[in-house]
Amino acid sequence: MLQAYADAAEAFTSTVSERESLPLDWWMSRVSDHPDSDELVFGAFEGARLVGVAGIRFGSREQTKHRATLFGLYVLPGFRGQTVARSLVEAVLSHARSTPGTQVVQLSVTEENTSAISLYEACGFVAYGTEPLAVRYGEKYVSKVHMSHALRKESVEGEVLRTPRLVLREFDHNDFEAVHAYATDLEVVRYMEWGPNTAAETRNFLTRAQSQASARPRTIYEFAVAEVATDGLVGGIGLHLNGPQAMLGYCLSRSAWGRGFATEAASLLVAFGFDSLDIHRVWARCDSENAASLRVLEKLRMRREGLLEHDCQIRGEWRDTALFAILESEWRVPSRIQP
């Protein structure tokens, strides 16, 4: 961490001069995995060499025990851009999910550190405010962006999945106008095997979605994606189960494009599948020319497993389909990440 304080002084509130004189026992207590400790530090290793760290601190007071804080993420310069940082963040989130009572993980990041902000967004964190003049670095003042990741995942009928920006809920017939608006947009359905919809096709979809929601056992989860700020429906997303596997699909209105909603909603639903539905493998198919959707699947760390040439016809044109998948073990803490 002393190297981290030196290399990225503006990113930390602690400084080298404050910490270098602390005794070894203090440092050892920071990396202790004692069950009563309210902190845990994870390390990423190449062989025996420590190349990255990240920590989680749990609330110790009665009214803050539901919150945890991700802190101290640092990766050696030579190992950046190699998924080490993402693996560390996922390790922290996985531990938080397994800790009873923890509902949200929070963090703060330097406003100018756009690469770190993008990483956190890809992992499901959402910014909820900016603190000006948060840290003084020499004669410069640095602002901090505060972000959070909601861990709440429910599978009870009538409940919803949430992030600070989005709600994934059951469809109902009141959603007709919003669904029909994006289902008839030629640009939205450009790479879809369905659409543009007739009014009857949209109504049939909503009827099927509601019927599937009440089926027991339930094998199809079709959720409306609504924006918290406006309560407006911005798309749909689903998991179709086949034994221990599930197919992921999503479609968002043009108003939601370029805002990270697809990645955020998909990350939430994939986690729901692994955490609550005991799924072993999630897979997805995507038109090989749908660059935006390909980026979403890559951000989810899904592996490109192959290409099906002329796999389907879309409005009379033969199209190639890229196949992606991720295993539950890959979604969890990678083997190179050690607490």
N, C-alpha and C positions, 0 to 999 in steps of 0.2 A: 504493500500500500504506500510505503514511502516513495517508491518510484512513481506510483500513480499521482501522488500529491505534487511531485516535481514536474511530471510530464504534462499534467492537465490541471494545473493549479486553479484555473477559473471554474472547474467543474465541481470542486469540493469545498466545503466550508472549513475543513481542517487543513492545516499547513504542515510542511515538513518540520519546521522549527517547533511546532506544538507537540508533535508526536515522536520525533526521533529520540527524545530523552526518556520516554516512557519505558519502564522495566519490561523484560521478556514475559513475566507473568501476566502483565496486562494484555499483551498481544496474544498469548496463549488462551486467555479467557475469551477473546473475541472469536476464536475458531473452535471453541469447545462445542461438542455435540451432547452436552449434558442434558438430560430430558427436562430439567427444570429451568434451563436457560431460555430467555425470551428472544435470543438471537441465534441465527445459524448462518454460517458462511460456506458457500460452495466454491470449489476450485475446479478449473479446467486444466487438464494435464496433457502434455505430450511426453509419453513415457513417464519419467519421474520429475519432469520440469513443469513447474506451475506457470501457466501462460495466461490465466484469466481468473477473476474472482467476482462474486456477487453475493450480497447478503440479504437476509430478511429479518426484520425486527417486528415482533408482535406487541400489540398494545398490552400494557400491564395493569391498567386501571379498569375498574368494573365497567365503565361506560365506553371504553375504547377497545375492549378485547376482540371485537368483531373486525378490527382493522389491523392490517399489517403494512409494513413499509419496505420496499425494495431499496437497498442502498449499496453504494460502493462498487457499482459495476465498472470493471476495468479489464481491458485485454491488451496484452503487449502489442506494440505496433506491427511486428512481423506476423501476427496471427489474426489481424483484423481482416474482415471481408471473407472469412472462412467458416461462418456459422457458429463460431465459438461464443460470441456475445448472445446470439439468439438461444443457443443451447443453455447458457447460464440463466437467462430470463425464464425459459421454460422450466428449468429445474426449480427455480424459486416459486413459480406459479403452481407447479405440481405439488410441491411441499405444502404450499398454502391451502390447496384444495383438500389435502389429506389431513389438515389440522382442524379438528372440530370447532365450529363456531366462527371460523374466519369467513367473512363475506366479501371483503374487498381488499385489494392490494393497491397501495398508493406509492407515488414516487415524485421527485422533482428533477428536472433536467435543464441545463443551460439553454436559454432561448436560441442561441446561435448554433447549437449543436444539432443541426437538422438531420444528420445521419442517425443519431441516437433517437431522435423523436420519431423518425420513420420506422426504426426497429421496434420501438415500443408500440407504435400504432399497428404494425404487422402482427404483434403478439396480443393484440386486443385492448391495449390501453387507449384511453380517450382523454384529451386535454379538457380541463374544466376551469382553468384560470391561469393568469400570468401575474407573477409577483415582481414588480419593478424594484430595482435597487436591492436585490436579494443578497448579493455577495459583493464585497469590495475586493478587487484584485489590483493591488498597486493603487494607481490613481483612477482606475476604471471600475465602474459599477456594472454588474451583470444581473440580468433578469432571469428568473426561473419560471419554467412552465410546469404547472402541477397537473399530474395525470393520474387516472385511476383505472382499475380493471375489476369489474364486478364478477365474482365467482359463483353467484347464485345460479343454480341449475335445478329446475323442477320438472318432473314428469307427470305431476298430478293433473288430471283433467281440469281445464279451466284456468290453470296457472300459465305463466308466461316465462320466457327467457329474456333477460335484460342486460344491456350495457348502459352506461350513462347517456348514450346518444340514441340507442335503438331499443325497440321492443319487438320480440318475435312472439306472436300470438296466433290463436286459431282464426281462420277465416270465418266470416259470416256473410249473409246475403246483403248486408248494408255496404259491403265492400265492392259491389258490382261496378259502380262508376269508375272508381280508381283502378281496379283490375282491368276493366275493359279499355281504359285509356291507354295503358301501356301494352296491352295485348293486341291492340289494333295499330300500334305505331310500327311502321315498316322498318325503321332503323333499329328499334328494340328487338324485333323478332328476326332480324336479318340472318342470324346464324342458328335459328331455332327450327326444328322439324315441324313445329306447329305454328299457327298464325299466318297472317293476321286473323284474329277471331271474328266470328259472327257473334251477335248478342246471345244466341242460343248456346254457342260453345262456351262462352264465358260463364253463363248461368250453370251449365252442366259441370264445369270445373268447380265452381263454388259448392254445388250440391255434393259432388264426389268428395271434396276436401272435408266437408262437415260429416259425411258418412264415415270416412276413414278415421276421423278423430274419435268417433264413438265405438269403433270396432275393437273387439277384445278376442285374442291379443291384437294389439295395434302393430301394423307393419309399415304403415305409410304416415309420415309426419310432414304435412304441408302447412307451413306457417306464413302468415302475412308479416311483412317487415314494415314497421311503422317508425317514424321519426319522433323521438320524445319531444323535441322543441315545438313541433307543430301538431302532433298527434295524427299527421297525415300518412296514409299508406304509400310507400315508395317502391314496393316490389313484393316478391314471394320467394321462398326458399324451402327446400324439402330434403328429407332423408327417406329413401325407400329401402326397407330392410329385406334381406334374403338370407335367412339364417344368421350367421355371425358376421355377415357383411352388409354394407349399406352403400347406396349410390347417392351422391350429393348432386343437387341441381339448384340453380337460382336464376332469377330474372328480375332486374331492377329498371325502374322507369328512368328516362333520360335525365330527369331533374336530380337523380341520385348519383349520376355518374361522376367520377373524378373526386369523390369525397371520402373514399375509403370505406363506404358502407358495405360493399360486397365482401371484402376481406373480413370486416368486423363481424358481419352476420354469419358468414361461413365458419369463421373461427369459433364463434359461440356455439353453432350447431354441431360442428365436428366434436368439440369438447363434450357437449351434451350426449352425443352418441357414445363416446368412449366412457364417460363418467357414469351415465345413468342407464344406458341401454345395453351395456356389456358387448359392444361391437368390437370385433377383432380387426376389421379392415374397412376403410372408407375409400371408395373410388369415385372417379368422375370422368365424364367424357366431354370433349370440347372441340368445336370446329378448329381445325389447324390454323385458320387465318384470323381467329378471334383473339387478337393480341391482348386486349384488356382482360378477358377471362383467363387466358393463359397466365398472365401476371398474377391474378388472384390465386390460382392453384399453386403457383410457384411460391408465393408468399406464405401459403399454408404448409410449405415444405413437402408437398406431395411429389412423389417421383413420377417422371414421365416414363411410362411402362411400354409404350409402343405407339404405332401409327397404323390406323386402319384406312387403307386407300379405297376411295369410292365406296365408303361404308353406308352412306345414306344419300337420298335425294332431297334437296331443299328447293322447292318451287321449280322443279324440273332440272336442277343442276346437280350432278354427282359431286359429293363433298368428301374430303378426308377428315377423319376423326382422330384426335390425340387422346390417349388414355393416361390417366393419372391415378395414383393411389398412395395411401399412407397407412401403415400398420399402427395398432394401438401402442406397441412397444416403441415405435419411432416417434409417436406423438409425446410419449412420456420422456423421462430424463434419459438422455443418451448415455451409453456406458462410459464415455470418457469424462463425464461430469461426476465428480465425487464430492460428498459433503465434507 
